[in-house]
Amino acid sequence: MSDINGTEIKLDFSKGKGLLPAIIQDHESGKVLMLAYINEASWTKTLKTGEAHYWSRTRQEIWHKGGTSGHVQIIREIYADCDDDTVLFRVKQVGGAACHTGYETCFHKNIDRGGRATVAGEKIFDPEKVYKK
């Protein structure tokens, strides 16, 4: 393997038609908070600001995580996988909740081997009040 130390990384946005998966993990607890997608513009904005920015596949626009709710994600560390086509953001989750439904993590549904789901954890905030829906 060649020495990459100190060289600027070039993520491979070509594999996912311009989008790469970003796994978001709480820097302190290690909990996986969410999975999102980044494009080159959101990647650049994340690096520039130190706060997580993603590409919304639904709205077809960059979104600043926590821009509406105040539950921003402050980047503590970033890792790229061996193929440079997936990133891991280790973040400080402001407000204690990453999920837009009010839970700490988007992965709050525990599925048993029979396919039945139970909710793990409690809501941290009421999304109707936060997002005024």
PyMOL commands that set and color helices and strands:
alter all, ss='L'
color gray80, all
select helices_A, chain A and resi 40-49+94-96+127-131
alter helices_A, ss='H'
color red, helices_A
select strands_A, chain A and resi 20-26+32-38+53-56+61-64+73-80+87-93+109-111+117-119
alter strands_A, ss='S'
color yellow, strands_A
deselect
rebuild
show_as cartoon
